[in-house]
């Protein structure tokens, strides 16, 4: 397993009369108070402990490396080989198959054709999202009661380690990773390289439906990760940095396959999440990811918001930012919400830093789900 984390801080959420004031409070709270993690001390937020890398811009790499574990979320990724070993030696590993594509076939059919041993299929549309009005976006977060019921159906207990995968370089599985962490389940890992890595390692697949596991007892509560709304996203685009995880063509407004308006949130920076992957579909090394994000203007002392089409692939970019040592916030409504709000302005063409993100040839995920 990889361990990318360093230190943590606390955040307190305060109401504010308008989006600019909220963004100012947001920035102060995210980066204003810091805590040591080496002695088990930790900042607290409603819903659980807030895990975060050391946020000081002046913190040196040695100091960060000396504090690589803390009570809370520790790892982000697991290799296929490590997962196979854990499945053989431990009985508290739960594997979730989150195959799904925006315009593709049913993930359940692909799951039945061959999945990891013991994996339970998770339906992104019905279990990792809820129905909503267009102005809510295409994939609103599920009610916490519904998510907890689903997690228990998957056989998950509070102390279980959950590993999620798909066949799309984790573009859809990251939604489950982020959502479970946001709901307070600490031990959630992404299978680095996704299903392709498992296959390359020569590890076995099982065909057919998996028998329903015994009902789990996990307890969930939202609030362990940060989210922003449309007002705060608009403000962060000017007071911090707002990353658009979709393909460059959608960002520039050259194409829009599903949402009512084309373009991007004014001030957002194009950062296609497919660019965080190596040729084999695994995440780039942490130092390379950090340099890549820093080249876009990401800094430890600036609030970082992330959006995509509907809050799915933005979770993938949040995983990459987390690996790189940053503390990002998800805009769950994303472009599907923003473009359905007629009073929200839209920009097209190249934006800050050129908006020239590529990855248009990245099959399926490049559209920014």
C-alpha positions, 0 to 999 in steps of 0.5 A, a space after each residue: 500500500 502507498 501512504 501519501 498523507 502527512 499532517 492534518 488540520 481542523 475546519 469549522 464551517 460558519 454561515 456567511 451572508 454571501 458567497 464572497 464572505 463564505 469563501 473568505 471564511 472557508 479559506 481562513 478555516 481551512 488554512 488558519 488552524 493547524 494541529 500536530 498528528 504525531 502524538 495522536 492529536 487531531 483537529 475535529 470537525 462535525 462528523 469526524 476527524 478531518 484528515 489533511 496533509 500539512 498545509 503550510 507552504 513552507 513545510 519541507 518534504 522531510 517534515 511531511 515524510 516524518 508524519 505519514 500516518 495519523 488517526 483517520 484516513 491513511 492510504 489512498 491506493 492499493 496495488 493488485 498484488 497487495 489486495 490479492 494478498 489481503 484477500 487470502 489472509 484477512 476476512 475484513 476486506 470488502 471489494 466493491 465493483 463500481 463499473 459504470 459509464 455515462 453513455 455505456 452499457 450496464 456495469 452489472 452485465 460486465 460484472 457478471 461476465 467477470 469480477 474480483 473474487 468476493 466483489 459486490 456490484 455497486 450501482 452508481 446511478 441508484 446507490 451512489 446518487 439519488 434522483 433530483 431536479 435538473 437544478 440539483 445536477 445529474 448525480 446528487 449525493 444520496 441521503 445518508 440513510 439510503 447510503 448507509 442501507 446500501 453499505 450494509 447490504 454490501 456487507 460492510 462493518 465499521 472496521 472493514 477495509 473497503 477496496 473499490 475498482 472499475 474498468 475505467 481507470 477508477 473514474 467511476 469507482 472514485 465516486 464510491 471512494 470519496 462518498 464513503 470517506 465523506 460519510 466517515 468510513 476511514 478505510 477505503 482504498 482505490 485499486 490502483 490501475 483498476 481492473 486492468 491492473 488485476 488482469 495484468 498481474 494474472 490474478 483470477 476473476 469470477 463469473 456470475 452473480 455474487 451471493 448476497 453477503 451477510 448484512 453489515 453494521 456500518 454507521 455513516 454520517 456525512 461531513 468527514 470531507 469538504 464540499 462546496 456549493 455553487 456560490 462558494 465555487 464561484 467565489 473560489 474561482 477568484 479567491 483560490 483555484 477551481 479545477 475543472 476535471 472534464 476534458 478540455 473540449 468540454 471545458 472550452 465549450 466545443 462539445 457538450 454531450 449531456 448538459 444544457 449549456 456548454 463551457 465552464 464556470 468563469 475563472 475555473 482552470 482546465 485540469 482534465 483528470 485523465 492527465 493524472 494517470 500513467 499510460 497503464 492507467 495507474 496514478 502518476 507518482 505523488 511528486 509528479 502529481 504535485 508538480 503538475 497541479 502546482 503548474 496549474 496554480 494549486 498551492 497549499 495555502 489556497 482553497 481548492 475546489 474541484 468539479 466535473 460534469 456531475 460530481 463523479 470524475 471530480 472525485 477522481 481528481 480529488 484522489 489525485 490531489 490527495 495523493 499529491 498532498 493537497 486538501 481539495 473540496 468537491 462541488 457535487 452539483 458540478 457542471 450539470 447543476 451550474 448549467 441548469 441555473 439560468 442566472 449562472 454565467 458561463 465562459 467558453 474558450 481558453 480560460 486561465 492558464 490556457 484551458 488547453 487540457 487535452 485527454 480528448 482521446 481518453 475513452 469514456 472518462 474524458 467527457 468528465 462524468 
